[in-house]
């Protein structure tokens, strides 16, 4: 009996300790005391800042945070984001009182952006409050001033109607936050200089780079040990941006990193898919000092341990057919030697971005792609879709050819990889040649 009581008391004590731990953790996650610096009386629809300098600074913060890419240029929302748990539509964040955020006070705004708590309850982490939580009070005040100068747009959005059960229950995000949300403000590191700290602030805060470029676990939490080492992004892949020389940006100069973010290309690689949207709406507006700070910070990170890919030896018959197909369908833009067109069409020769995860190459080949339209490179060259022209094996052969020619070496792309991507992107099948009559 005494032993049973001892065991019972032990479990009870452990339960109390666990409950106290969870309560303390939840207290930290929900703590919004930092938002007390913001006004809690005047609603956005009734506020119109007269501080032109603050509005201008706020526009720059909006560009750093890439708000327009997901919420549209007029901030009326409705952009679809596919997640493993269903589809989300972005909110209307214009100052409209009925369908936007016009009824929010500045403090409500701070809580939504930095703590993920909106007018309908908890936000989903597809809205990167997990990174925005590091944004400074000054940047938040300026962002508020900027939105006060925007026009209200009436557009009702049911943000989570496409989410699967139970993920369509916003309260479930409280549990997710409990597990994964670090509700901490940015803390500069005294051992580093101002440029490095500015770069880290932009990368981890407003630019929210890790949201896409870090792998996630089964519950959608970022895996900290794989910080900026590449992650899946719907039907695209956000590549490794650590200094790894094979999989990352280790061979890029600071100037090439800045040029890529400013114009969409470093001369060899060209942004496509979600990164093209990020460049077009966000990074092309970064000033030179911030671009240099980002390069400095990224350069300082430990490189991922991804090894150099090994060469895949193709069957000679398939190699020769793929080489002919490349010459007929690809070489006019990408060049006979895979040299591309500087700053406009990506090169294959010596382009390490093409030699690791093949997701983006398969996606571009199936559905086509377009470079970002930027002030520095306004052409925004497009690539046509080949889903109608090539079957899965033919696509795999072409990709294996370019990934293992001109000095390249990369692992095999299998036809099943293309089959999977064709299904997830909804690309059509190869057209059949009509039979002779």
NORRAVEN-V585566 format. One record per backbone hydrogen bond with DSSP energy under -0.5 kcal/mol. NH is the residue of the N-H (numbers start at 1). CO is the residue of the C=O. E is the energy in kcal/mol with one decimal. If there is no record, write none. Layout:
nh->{NH | NH}
co->{CO | CO}
e->{E | E}
This chain:
nh->{5 | 6 | 7 | 8 | 9 | 10 | 11 | 12 | 13 | 14 | 15 | 16 | 17 | 18 | 19 | 20 | 21 | 22 | 23 | 24 | 25 | 26 | 27 | 28 | 29 | 30 | 31 | 35 | 36 | 37 | 38 | 44 | 45 | 46 | 47 | 52 | 55 | 56 | 57 | 58 | 59 | 60 | 61 | 62 | 63 | 64 | 65 | 66 | 66 | 67 | 70 | 70 | 71 | 72 | 75 | 77 | 78 | 79 | 81 | 82 | 83 | 86 | 87 | 88 | 89 | 90 | 93 | 93 | 94 | 100 | 101 | 102 | 104 | 106 | 107 | 109 | 110 | 111 | 112 | 113 | 114 | 115 | 115 | 116 | 117 | 118 | 118 | 121 | 123 | 127 | 128 | 129 | 131 | 132 | 133 | 134 | 135 | 140 | 141 | 142 | 143 | 144 | 145 | 146 | 147 | 148 | 149 | 149 | 150 | 155 | 159 | 161 | 162 | 163 | 164 | 167 | 168 | 169 | 170 | 172 | 173 | 174 | 175 | 175 | 176 | 177 | 178 | 179 | 180 | 181 | 182 | 183 | 184 | 186 | 188 | 190 | 192 | 197 | 198 | 199 | 200 | 201 | 202 | 203 | 204 | 205 | 207 | 208 | 209 | 210 | 211 | 212 | 212 | 213 | 214 | 215 | 215 | 217 | 220 | 223 | 224 | 226 | 227 | 229 | 230 | 231 | 233 | 236 | 238 | 239 | 241 | 248 | 249 | 250 | 252 | 257 | 258 | 259 | 260 | 261 | 262 | 263 | 264 | 264 | 265 | 266 | 267 | 271 | 275 | 276 | 276 | 277 | 278 | 279 | 280 | 281 | 282 | 283 | 284 | 285 | 286 | 291 | 292 | 293 | 294 | 295 | 296 | 297 | 298 | 299 | 300 | 300 | 301 | 301 | 312 | 313 | 314 | 319 | 320 | 321 | 322 | 323 | 324 | 325 | 326 | 327 | 328 | 329 | 330 | 331 | 333 | 334 | 335 | 338 | 340 | 341 | 343 | 344 | 345 | 347 | 348 | 349 | 351 | 352 | 354 | 355 | 362 | 363 | 364 | 365 | 366 | 367 | 368 | 369 | 371 | 374 | 374 | 380 | 383 | 386 | 387 | 389 | 390 | 395 | 396 | 397 | 398 | 399 | 400 | 401 | 402 | 403 | 404 | 405 | 408 | 414 | 417 | 418 | 419 | 420 | 421 | 422 | 423 | 424 | 425 | 426 | 427 | 431}
co->{1 | 2 | 3 | 4 | 5 | 6 | 7 | 8 | 9 | 10 | 11 | 12 | 13 | 14 | 15 | 16 | 17 | 18 | 19 | 20 | 21 | 22 | 23 | 24 | 25 | 26 | 27 | 32 | 33 | 34 | 35 | 104 | 102 | 43 | 44 | 50 | 51 | 52 | 53 | 54 | 55 | 56 | 57 | 58 | 59 | 60 | 61 | 62 | 63 | 62 | 66 | 67 | 67 | 68 | 72 | 71 | 90 | 70 | 88 | 80 | 86 | 83 | 162 | 81 | 159 | 79 | 75 | 91 | 75 | 96 | 94 | 96 | 101 | 42 | 39 | 105 | 106 | 107 | 108 | 109 | 110 | 110 | 111 | 112 | 111 | 116 | 121 | 118 | 116 | 124 | 126 | 127 | 128 | 128 | 129 | 131 | 132 | 136 | 137 | 138 | 139 | 140 | 141 | 142 | 143 | 144 | 145 | 146 | 147 | 153 | 157 | 158 | 87 | 160 | 85 | 164 | 164 | 166 | 168 | 169 | 170 | 171 | 171 | 172 | 172 | 173 | 174 | 175 | 176 | 177 | 180 | 181 | 182 | 134 | 186 | 188 | 189 | 193 | 194 | 195 | 196 | 197 | 198 | 199 | 200 | 201 | 202 | 205 | 203 | 203 | 208 | 208 | 209 | 209 | 210 | 226 | 230 | 221 | 217 | 215 | 222 | 223 | 224 | 226 | 213 | 238 | 236 | 233 | 231 | 237 | 228 | 244 | 242 | 244 | 249 | 253 | 254 | 255 | 256 | 257 | 258 | 259 | 259 | 260 | 259 | 269 | 269 | 264 | 272 | 272 | 273 | 273 | 274 | 275 | 276 | 277 | 278 | 278 | 279 | 282 | 283 | 287 | 288 | 289 | 290 | 291 | 292 | 293 | 294 | 295 | 296 | 297 | 297 | 298 | 410 | 311 | 312 | 315 | 316 | 317 | 318 | 319 | 320 | 321 | 322 | 323 | 324 | 325 | 326 | 326 | 330 | 330 | 331 | 335 | 334 | 345 | 267 | 341 | 341 | 268 | 338 | 338 | 348 | 350 | 351 | 352 | 358 | 359 | 360 | 361 | 362 | 363 | 364 | 383 | 381 | 372 | 377 | 377 | 369 | 365 | 366 | 386 | 386 | 391 | 392 | 393 | 394 | 395 | 396 | 397 | 398 | 399 | 401 | 402 | 405 | 412 | 414 | 414 | 415 | 416 | 417 | 418 | 419 | 420 | 421 | 422 | 422 | 388}
e->{-2.4 | -2.1 | -2.3 | -2.5 | -3.0 | -2.1 | -2.5 | -2.5 | -2.7 | -2.5 | -2.5 | -2.3 | -2.4 | -2.8 | -2.7 | -2.5 | -2.3 | -2.7 | -2.7 | -2.6 | -2.5 | -3.1 | -2.4 | -2.0 | -2.2 | -2.6 | -1.0 | -1.9 | -1.9 | -1.0 | -2.2 | -2.8 | -2.5 | -1.6 | -1.5 | -1.3 | -2.3 | -2.3 | -2.5 | -2.7 | -2.0 | -1.6 | -2.2 | -2.6 | -1.9 | -2.6 | -2.5 | -0.7 | -0.7 | -1.7 | -0.7 | -0.6 | -2.5 | -1.3 | -1.6 | -2.4 | -2.3 | -0.7 | -3.1 | -0.5 | -2.1 | -1.7 | -1.9 | -2.7 | -2.2 | -1.9 | -2.2 | -0.8 | -0.7 | -1.0 | -2.7 | -2.4 | -1.8 | -0.6 | -2.1 | -2.3 | -2.5 | -2.6 | -2.3 | -2.7 | -2.8 | -0.5 | -1.4 | -1.0 | -1.4 | -0.5 | -2.8 | -1.1 | -3.0 | -2.3 | -0.8 | -3.1 | -1.4 | -2.7 | -1.9 | -2.3 | -2.7 | -2.0 | -2.8 | -2.4 | -2.2 | -2.3 | -2.1 | -2.2 | -2.4 | -1.7 | -0.6 | -1.4 | -1.3 | -0.8 | -0.9 | -1.3 | -0.5 | -1.5 | -2.5 | -1.0 | -0.8 | -1.9 | -0.8 | -1.7 | -2.2 | -1.9 | -0.7 | -0.5 | -1.6 | -2.9 | -2.1 | -1.6 | -2.8 | -1.9 | -0.5 | -0.8 | -2.0 | -0.7 | -0.5 | -0.6 | -1.9 | -2.3 | -2.6 | -2.4 | -2.5 | -2.5 | -2.4 | -2.6 | -2.9 | -2.1 | -2.1 | -1.3 | -2.0 | -0.6 | -0.9 | -0.5 | -1.1 | -2.5 | -1.3 | -0.6 | -0.5 | -2.7 | -2.0 | -2.8 | -0.9 | -2.3 | -1.4 | -2.2 | -3.0 | -2.4 | -2.8 | -2.1 | -3.0 | -0.8 | -2.6 | -1.2 | -2.6 | -1.9 | -1.5 | -2.2 | -2.4 | -2.6 | -2.4 | -2.1 | -2.2 | -3.0 | -0.6 | -2.1 | -0.7 | -1.2 | -0.6 | -3.0 | -1.2 | -0.6 | -0.6 | -1.4 | -2.1 | -2.6 | -2.6 | -2.7 | -2.0 | -1.6 | -1.8 | -2.1 | -1.5 | -2.2 | -2.3 | -2.1 | -2.4 | -2.2 | -2.4 | -2.3 | -2.9 | -2.4 | -0.9 | -0.8 | -0.6 | -1.2 | -0.5 | -0.6 | -0.7 | -2.9 | -2.6 | -2.1 | -2.6 | -2.5 | -2.0 | -2.5 | -2.7 | -2.2 | -2.3 | -3.1 | -2.5 | -2.1 | -1.3 | -2.6 | -1.9 | -1.6 | -3.1 | -1.7 | -0.9 | -2.7 | -2.3 | -2.0 | -2.5 | -2.4 | -1.5 | -1.0 | -2.1 | -1.6 | -2.5 | -2.7 | -2.6 | -2.3 | -2.4 | -2.9 | -2.1 | -1.5 | -2.6 | -0.8 | -1.4 | -0.7 | -3.6 | -2.6 | -1.4 | -1.0 | -2.3 | -2.4 | -2.3 | -2.4 | -2.1 | -2.5 | -2.6 | -2.1 | -2.5 | -2.2 | -0.9 | -0.7 | -2.1 | -0.6 | -1.1 | -1.3 | -2.4 | -2.4 | -2.0 | -3.0 | -1.9 | -2.3 | -2.2 | -0.8 | -1.1 | -3.0}
